[in-house]
Amino acid sequence: MPEATVRTTGAAGAAGVETAADYFQSYSVVGLLVAVGVLFVAVAFGAGRLLRPVAPTAEKLLAYECGVDPVGESWAHTQVRYYVYAFLYVIFAVDSIFLFPWATIFAAPGFGGATLVEMFVFLGFLTVGLLYAWKKGVLEWT
């Protein structure tokens, strides 16, 4: 069975021949590294399981929260407004990340006017979102 060949061009422009075995050898190195990584994790977990002490007691199996013994039901009602604050924070924090690349592009020659208008449009969208949240009463801490 003939061996498949792939033609490559070197840096000097000379044509070279690379066999399929050479091509797949680079993938075998990656596969070997993945196998070693998986083996390392498996050995670490196995060693941890063999070396740890196992002495479960009723007290150890209780849920622990800040040193306070758990009382009541396990289901607790939470206010949805806390999640809304978190979402608003994430939205405005992620949007503020776009200000830094804009600041570097704005200083480049030829981008001043267009990027300034685009940034004001972007800030306008943020302002409309903030005004909407304020009008809905989401920003009131009660």
Order of alpha helices (4+ residues) and beta strands (2+ residues): beta-beta-alpha-alpha-alpha-alpha
